[in-house]
Amino acid sequence: MTATTQTVREIALEQPSSIRVFEQFGIDYCCGGRKPLAEACSAGNLEIDAVIAALEEAAQSPQEKPENWAGKSLESLSTHIVATHHAYVKRELPRLALLAEKVVNRHGSTKAELPVIAAALAQLDEELTHHLAKEEAVLFPYIAGLEKSISIGTPKPHSCFGTVANPIAMMTQEHDAAGTLLSEIRTLSGNFTTPPDACPTFRAFYDGLKEFEHDLHQHIHLENNILFPRAIELEASAR
């Protein structure tokens, strides 16, 4: 039985299948995952009994369960994040930008929210581009090197940032900023709801934004809730 006092983050870590349920109910399990389940349900005007029932059903489902990364090496996890989620961001943001331009040109004069959404998306693109580059060039290689040095008993790698908690704090702040921008886009778009007479391009744009949000939530969950805390613990053990 899921405890209502457990945080959403704790449930997501203990029960990876819960992530599908949280996505279904619109419960933030990455940036906002520090809230107890009861508080998250109250904030979203959700019936907590319905959420708990869905969590229990997901836990017992014979369907293929998501990969549990909590016990895997940090190098394999960071490699997975880059190959799966970073690659998705780099592939999808240019496509969404093109769709945004088309939709704004066609419907922006009658739907005032569209230029605002396009501007927020452009800001998200710029911020995430720099964010991913820093992770791939500095943070993730350091974490992999740290893990390797501990496994073979050599000194931990030199860093230009002191403790790994420093860049992790910055990355976490940037995750929060990305989450805020996507939340604004979701609100402006009416939860990615297109008008009944929307053209295929308009529908593709909102569908793409919704899928992007879903992937970014999974992406941030793996970093904020698994990779980063374990990296901090690992570095502390090497002192």
PyMOL commands that set and color helices and strands:
alter all, ss='L'
color gray80, all
select helices_A, chain A and resi 8-14+18-25+37-43+48-60+69-71+74-107+113-152+165-188+200-237
alter helices_A, ss='H'
color red, helices_A
deselect
rebuild
show_as cartoon
